[in-house]
Amino acid sequence: MRAWIVALLAASSLAAGACPADADLRVRDLLGNWQAQFAGTGASADLVLQANPDWPDSLAGRIRREGREARLAGDLESGTFTLEESADGVRIDAVWEGQPVPGTCGREIRGVWREGGQEQGRDFVLRRALGW
């Protein structure tokens, strides 16, 4: 009986996909639905991150916040997560910069969101939406 339980747990781990080591996170590990929380404001946003069709090792997507939607483009390079946010697809309205939280399998990212090139920003936490 015990061997059957071990085999079942091993199979479910393979089906769920092994958690990549923090240093091995890639853009593909960040694809999907995310929820953002901004410190000190109570504000939140929903993000969808997809593979960028023009640059396969980059991200593209959209953000929905307070009834408005904007486009996103970004990367994960050397452990640093960056996104550029643009309401019109031309000008950059805000920049996200953060790091995946160690031990979360790329399911949580913390950093700073800066609007319009300002030096001061707001801390954010991105968490993968349930179901992913």
Secondary structure by P-SEA (a helix, b strand, c coil): caaaaaaaaaaaaaaaccccccccccccccccbbbbbbccccccbbbbbccccccccccccccccccccbbbbccccccbbbbbbbcccccccbbbbbbccccccccbbbbbbbcccccbbbbbbbbccccc
